[in-house]
């Protein structure tokens, strides 16, 4: 089973890396860019028994390691 995990900063959390990329894009004459937020994408190959069980395990992985839930949100997609 393949799972995709998307981790993004919560709204209101400053994103200095995103601001740096936005500044670089503007300096390269991409003036249409209004904002940039940087996140993480992970693809996991997992041995799974059932969709619900694996979703619970993936949620636990995110809560314990993959995302800092104080400042980040995460979204899981299971294929």
N, CA, C and O of each residue as an XYZ file, in Angstrom:
316
protein
N       0.845     -1.168      0.000
C       0.000      0.000      0.000
C       0.894      1.235      0.000
O       1.934      1.258      0.657
N       0.488      2.243     -0.728
C       1.250      3.483     -0.815
C       0.451      4.593     -0.149
O      -0.759      4.707     -0.341
N       1.151      5.414      0.640
C       0.506      6.544      1.301
C       1.306      7.806      1.006
O       2.533      7.783      0.909
N       0.578      8.899      0.867
C       1.202     10.205      0.682
C       0.822     11.071      1.870
O      -0.336     11.110      2.286
N       1.823     11.768      2.411
C       1.590     12.651      3.548
C       2.048     14.052      3.153
O       3.188     14.252      2.736
N       1.145     15.010      3.290
C       1.437     16.405      3.006
C       1.437     17.156      4.336
O       0.463     17.094      5.087
N       2.529     17.865      4.628
C       2.645     18.629      5.860
C       2.809     20.097      5.489
O       3.691     20.453      4.708
N       1.955     20.948      6.053
C       2.016     22.380      5.768
C       1.956     23.167      7.070
O       1.419     22.698      8.073
N       2.514     24.363      7.035
C       2.445     25.231      8.203
C       1.012     25.695      8.416
O       0.275     25.932      7.459
N       0.629     25.820      9.668
C      -0.699     26.338      9.982
C      -0.774     27.800      9.578
O       0.234     28.507      9.552
N      -1.982     28.237      9.263
C      -2.204     29.631      8.904
C      -1.783     30.508     10.082
O      -2.094     30.201     11.233
N      -1.093     31.571      9.797
C      -0.642     32.475     10.848
C       0.769     32.202     11.347
O       1.358     33.045     12.023
N       1.319     31.034     11.023
C       2.702     30.723     11.401
C       3.623     31.326     10.345
O       3.429     31.113      9.148
N       4.617     32.075     10.790
C       5.554     32.692      9.851
C       6.326     31.636      9.080
O       6.680     30.590      9.623
N       6.583     31.918      7.814
C       7.295     30.994      6.939
C       8.473     31.728      6.293
O       8.353     32.202      5.164
N       9.609     31.830      6.993
C      10.745     32.565      6.440
C      11.279     31.959      5.139
O      11.737     32.689      4.260
N      11.224     30.642      5.015
C      11.691     30.005      3.776
C      10.770     30.391      2.612
O      11.244     30.674      1.512
N       9.478     30.402      2.853
C       8.522     30.821      1.825
C       8.731     32.270      1.425
O       8.656     32.606      0.244
N       8.992     33.132      2.405
C       9.244     34.554      2.120
C      10.515     34.719      1.277
O      10.554     35.547      0.367
N      11.551     33.931      1.582
C      12.799     34.010      0.808
C      12.557     33.586     -0.643
O      13.053     34.226     -1.570
N      11.798     32.510     -0.836
C      11.489     32.050     -2.194
C      10.644     33.090     -2.914
O      10.868     33.358     -4.094
N       9.676     33.678     -2.221
C       8.847     34.706     -2.847
C       9.702     35.905     -3.266
O       9.523     36.439     -4.360
N      10.621     36.325     -2.409
C      11.507     37.431     -2.760
C      12.359     37.118     -3.972
O      12.564     37.973     -4.833
N      12.860     35.877     -4.042
C      13.669     35.470     -5.192
C      12.834     35.463     -6.472
O      13.302     35.916     -7.517
N      11.610     34.956     -6.400
C      10.744     34.939     -7.578
C      10.439     36.355     -8.057
O      10.459     36.631     -9.256
N      10.158     37.242     -7.117
C       9.878     38.641     -7.488
C      11.112     39.273     -8.137
O      10.996     40.014     -9.113
N      12.293     38.974     -7.587
C      13.514     39.552     -8.166
C      13.813     38.981     -9.553
O      14.558     39.581    -10.327
N      13.235     37.828     -9.861
C      13.390     37.218    -11.178
C      12.253     37.642    -12.110
O      12.066     37.070    -13.184
N      11.504     38.650    -11.678
C      10.445     39.247    -12.487
C       9.174     38.395    -12.575
O       8.426     38.510    -13.546
N       8.921     37.545    -11.578
C       7.660     36.814    -11.496
C       6.743     37.578    -10.543
O       6.454     37.125     -9.436
N       6.297     38.739    -10.996
C       5.544     39.656    -10.135
C       4.134     39.170     -9.819
O       3.484     39.715     -8.928
N       3.649     38.156    -10.533
C       2.294     37.659    -10.279
C       2.197     36.825     -9.001
O       1.093     36.554     -8.529
N       3.333     36.416     -8.436
C       3.325     35.605     -7.210
C       2.927     36.481     -6.032
O       3.570     37.492     -5.751
N       1.867     36.085     -5.352
C       1.364     36.870     -4.215
C       1.878     36.355     -2.885
O       2.098     37.140     -1.964
N       2.076     35.028     -2.766
C       2.568     34.451     -1.518
C       3.121     33.066     -1.797
O       2.696     32.400     -2.742
N       4.070     32.629     -0.977
C       4.650     31.293     -1.088
C       4.696     30.691      0.312
O       5.155     31.328      1.260
N       4.218     29.466      0.427
C       4.312     28.716      1.679
C       5.034     27.408      1.353
O       4.680     26.724      0.392
N       6.028     27.068      2.138
C       6.817     25.862      1.911
C       6.326     24.768      2.855
O       6.079     25.022      4.034
N       6.187     23.558      2.336
C       5.753     22.425      3.151
C       6.608     21.210      2.861
O       7.671     21.309      2.248
N       6.129     20.062      3.308
C       6.837     18.800      3.104
C       5.883     17.802      2.455
O       4.674     17.829      2.683
N       6.459     16.925      1.644
C       5.705     15.846      1.016
C       6.472     14.559      1.257
O       7.677     14.494      1.014
N       5.780     13.539      1.734
C       6.400     12.238      1.976
C       5.573     11.154      1.322
O       4.343     11.191      1.352
N       6.254     10.192      0.734
C       5.599      9.039      0.138
C       6.080      7.818      0.887
O       7.284      7.574      0.968
N       5.156      7.048      1.436
C       5.501      5.878      2.230
C       4.942      4.625      1.585
O       3.780      4.601      1.181
N       5.757      3.586      1.484
C       5.305      2.255      1.088
C       5.118      1.474      2.375
O       6.069      1.297      3.136
N       3.907      1.007      2.626
C       3.634      0.343      3.897
C       2.929     -0.984      3.668
O       2.200     -1.159      2.692
N       3.159     -1.913      4.587
C       2.420     -3.168      4.596
C       1.161     -2.922      5.401
O       1.230     -2.539      6.569
N       0.021     -3.138      4.788
C      -1.215     -2.816      5.473
C      -2.205     -3.954      5.483
O      -2.261     -4.770      4.564
N      -2.987     -3.989      6.551
C      -4.030     -4.995      6.675
C      -5.357     -4.450      6.174
O      -6.036     -5.084      5.367
N      -5.722     -3.263      6.663
C      -6.975     -2.649      6.226
C      -6.780     -1.149      6.125
O      -5.893     -0.586      6.767
N      -7.599     -0.512      5.330
C      -7.484      0.928      5.132
C      -7.613      1.719      6.420
O      -6.834      2.640      6.666
N      -8.602      1.363      7.252
C      -8.832      2.106      8.486
C      -7.683      1.910      9.475
O      -7.263      2.853     10.145
N      -7.185      0.689      9.558
C      -6.075      0.400     10.480
C      -4.818      1.146     10.047
O      -4.120      1.734     10.873
N      -4.536      1.117      8.750
C      -3.348      1.809      8.253
C      -3.491      3.317      8.382
O      -2.514      4.009      8.670
N      -4.690      3.833      8.175
C      -4.902      5.269      8.341
C      -4.626      5.687      9.789
O      -4.037      6.739     10.035
N      -5.049      4.870     10.725
C      -4.787      5.163     12.140
C      -3.293      5.128     12.429
O      -2.784      5.967     13.171
N      -2.592      4.165     11.850
C      -1.131      4.064     12.045
C      -0.425      5.264     11.428
O       0.503      5.813     12.022
N      -0.861      5.674     10.235
C      -0.257      6.836      9.586
C      -0.510      8.105     10.392
O       0.372      8.955     10.513
N      -1.709      8.231     10.940
C      -2.013      9.387     11.779
C      -1.078      9.414     12.989
O      -0.570     10.468     13.370
N      -0.860      8.240     13.585
C       0.058      8.151     14.724
C       1.478      8.555     14.312
O       2.165      9.252     15.059
N       1.915      8.121     13.132
C       3.252      8.499     12.636
C       3.365     10.016     12.500
O       4.371     10.612     12.886
N       2.323     10.631     11.949
C       2.320     12.084     11.770
C       2.343     12.801     13.111
O       3.110     13.744     13.305
N       1.502     12.351     14.036
C       1.411     12.992     15.344
C       2.709     12.861     16.140
O       3.077     13.765     16.889
N       3.399     11.731     15.973
C       4.588     11.481     16.787
C       5.896     11.921     16.141
O       6.853     12.224     16.853
N       5.965     11.965     14.788
C       7.246     12.242     14.150
C       7.172     13.124     12.910
O       7.935     14.084     12.802
N       6.288     12.829     11.986
C       6.337     13.459     10.665
C       5.914     14.921     10.648
O       6.356     15.681      9.786
N       5.058     15.328     11.596
C       4.591     16.706     11.640
C       4.721     17.252     13.064
O       4.516     16.534     14.042
N       5.059     18.511     13.152
C       5.042     19.211     14.434
C       3.653     19.820     14.551
O       3.401     20.904     14.025
N       2.756     19.131     15.236
C       1.345     19.514     15.227
C       1.065     20.829     15.956
O      -0.058     21.329     15.904
N       2.056     21.391     16.627
C       1.881     22.705     17.232
C       1.810     23.771     16.144
O       1.024     24.713     16.241
N       2.635     23.621     15.109
C       2.707     24.640     14.058
C       2.365     24.117     12.663
O       2.314     24.898     11.713
N       2.129     22.807     12.523
C       1.886     22.234     11.202
C       0.587     21.434     11.165
O       0.163     20.851     12.163
N      -0.026     21.425      9.994
C      -1.155     20.550      9.679
C      -0.632     19.441      8.772
O       0.411     19.591      8.136
N      -1.358     18.334      8.717
C      -0.981     17.267      7.790
C      -2.239     16.692      7.156
O      -3.343     16.769      7.695
N      -2.011     16.110      5.978
C      -3.091     15.458      5.228
C      -2.551     14.151      4.699
O      -1.430     14.105      4.194
N      -3.323     13.091      4.803
C      -2.908     11.754      4.379
C      -3.771     11.303      3.206
O      -4.991     11.466      3.220
N      -3.125     10.737      2.195
C      -3.835     10.097      1.079
C      -3.318      8.679      0.959
O      -2.111      8.458      0.865
N      -4.231      7.714      0.961
C      -3.859      6.308      0.817
C      -4.311      5.821     -0.542
O      -5.467      5.999     -0.928
N      -3.383      5.200     -1.272
C      -3.713      4.693     -2.619
C      -4.042      3.210     -2.558
O      -4.344      2.602     -3.585
